[in-house]
Amino acid sequence: MPTKTSRRAAVAAASTPSTAPAAPAAKRDRTHYLYIAVIVAVALGIAVGLIWPDAGVELKPLGTGFVNLIKMMISPIIFCTIVLGIGSVRKAAKVGAVGGIALGYFLVMSLVALTIGLVVGNILHPGDGLHITNALKATGHAQVDSEALGGVDFVLSIIPITFVSAFTEGQVLQTLLIALLAGFALQAMGSAGQPVLRGVEHIQRLVFRILGMIMWAAPIGAFGAIAAVVGSAGLDALKSLAVLMLGFYITCVLFVFVVLGAMLRAIAGLNIFSLFKYLAREFLLILSTSSSESALPRLIAKMEHLGVSKPVVGITVPTGYSFNLDGTMIYMTMASLYIADALGTPMSVGEQIPLLLFLLLASKGAAGVSGAGLATLAGGLQSHKPALVDGVGLIVGIDRFMSEARALTNFAGNAVATVLIGTWTKEIDKGRVRQVLAGELPFDEKTLLDDGEPGTPEVPEQREELAKA
C-alpha cells in the first residue's frame, strides 16, 4: 500500500509540473510581441515619412493591402455571428427589439456628437484669417464623390443583386440583411436547422483562425500606412491647421470620456478605462491603419467574449459601423464651420443647424464609400451649400491625421453602444463582464473564439431558451 501511495504521489508530482506549464504555453505571449512590433513599426513609419517622404508615400500599398485583408474577412464573420446568434434564440421579437433600440440610440448619439462639434466650432473659429487659392478650390471639388447615394437609393442598395453578391462586393449592410434572413429562417426550422447551425459554427471558427493568421501582418501594414500618411502630409500641413486638429482631437476625447464614459458608468456600472484597456490592441490597430474597419472582426469576437449575447453583438456592431459614426459627426460639424470661416462667409446658427442635419443624413447615404469622412463632407456641402465646397481643399492635407481620431471615436462609440444595448435588453452576463475586465478570463488571441461546446450560447437567457426548445 505505501508503495502504491508513493507511486501515486510520484505520478501526481510528475504530472503537476507538466500540466502547469501547459497553460502558459497557450498564453498570449506571442501576440504580445506582435503588438510590440506594431508599435515599433509605427515609430519607424513616422521616421521614414519625415526623413524620406517620397519613399514613405511609395509604401502606401503595404497599409492598403493589410486593411484589404481584414476587410476580406468582415462579411463572413458578420454572417456567421448573426446567423448563430439569431438561430439559437427562440423568440424573434427579441431580435427586433435589439435592432429598434440600436437604431434609436445611434440617432440620438449622432445628434449629441453634432451638437458638441457645433459648440466647440463656434467657440474656436479656427478658420478665421485664412486665404484660399484657385488650386485649393479645385482640390475641394475633386473630393466630391459621385458614389455617395441619396436616401432612397441608399435603402435600395441594401438589397444585394444575388444572395452571394453580398459577400463578393463586401457590402456590410447587404451581408447584414442576408444574415438576418438566414438566421430567422433557421430559427423557424427549429431542430431541423441545428445541423446547419453547427456547420456555420465550424465555418466561424475557420474564419476567425484565418483572421488570427492575417493579424501577424499587422506590423507591415502599420509601417506602410503611417509612412505614407506622414510622407504625403508632412509637417507644414500640421502647423498651418494645428488649431483645427487640436480642437477636433480634444472634442473627441471629451465626447468619449465624458459623454460615453458617464453613460457607461450610469447604465452599465462599468468604468470606461477598464473597457478600453480590454480593447487596447484594437485601438492600436486602428491608430496604425487609420481604419476602424480593421478592428471590426475583433470587436465582434471580443464583445461576445465579454459576455454580450450573439444577437446583440451581431446586430449592433455591423449596424453601428454604418449608422453610429460619432467621430465622423464631430468632424463634419467642425470642418464645415472651419471652411465657412476660411471662405469669409461664416454661418449663423440658423444656417448651421439645417446644414448639419443634412450632413447627418448624408453620412448614412455614403456608408461604405472609400474615404467616407472627406467624401461625405464634400458631397453633403455640394448638395446643400455648394459655395462651401471650394474650401474642402483646405483640409485635404490633414484629413488622414484627423481620420485617426474619427476612426478611434467611431470604434469607441460602437464598443460602448454594444455594452449599453446589451444592458438595456438584458442580454449581457454581468458576472462574466467583471471577470473578463478583471483579467480572470483572458481573450483567446489564437482562435479569437471561446473554446466551448459548438453552438452553445454564452448568455444564460439564451441557454434557457435553447433548452426549452
Secondary structure as GFF3:
##gff-version 3
##sequence-region A 1 469
A	DSSP	alpha_helix	2	19	.	.	.	ID=ss1
A	DSSP	alpha_helix	22	25	.	.	.	ID=ss2
A	DSSP	alpha_helix	29	51	.	.	.	ID=ss3
A	DSSP	alpha_helix	53	58	.	.	.	ID=ss4
A	DSSP	alpha_helix	60	87	.	.	.	ID=ss5
A	DSSP	alpha_helix	92	124	.	.	.	ID=ss6
A	DSSP	alpha_helix	134	142	.	.	.	ID=ss7
A	DSSP	alpha_helix	151	157	.	.	.	ID=ss8
A	DSSP	alpha_helix	165	168	.	.	.	ID=ss9
A	DSSP	alpha_helix	172	189	.	.	.	ID=ss10
A	DSSP	three_ten_helix	190	193	.	.	.	ID=ss11
A	DSSP	alpha_helix	194	214	.	.	.	ID=ss12
A	DSSP	three_ten_helix	215	217	.	.	.	ID=ss13
A	DSSP	alpha_helix	218	240	.	.	.	ID=ss14
A	DSSP	alpha_helix	242	254	.	.	.	ID=ss15
A	DSSP	pi_helix	255	260	.	.	.	ID=ss16
A	DSSP	alpha_helix	261	263	.	.	.	ID=ss17
A	DSSP	pi_helix	264	268	.	.	.	ID=ss18
A	DSSP	alpha_helix	272	278	.	.	.	ID=ss19
A	DSSP	alpha_helix	280	289	.	.	.	ID=ss20
A	DSSP	three_ten_helix	292	295	.	.	.	ID=ss21
A	DSSP	alpha_helix	296	306	.	.	.	ID=ss22
A	DSSP	alpha_helix	310	323	.	.	.	ID=ss23
A	DSSP	alpha_helix	326	342	.	.	.	ID=ss24
A	DSSP	alpha_helix	349	365	.	.	.	ID=ss25
A	DSSP	alpha_helix	372	384	.	.	.	ID=ss26
A	DSSP	three_ten_helix	386	392	.	.	.	ID=ss27
A	DSSP	alpha_helix	393	396	.	.	.	ID=ss28
A	DSSP	alpha_helix	399	424	.	.	.	ID=ss29
A	DSSP	alpha_helix	430	437	.	.	.	ID=ss30
A	DSSP	alpha_helix	460	468	.	.	.	ID=ss31
###
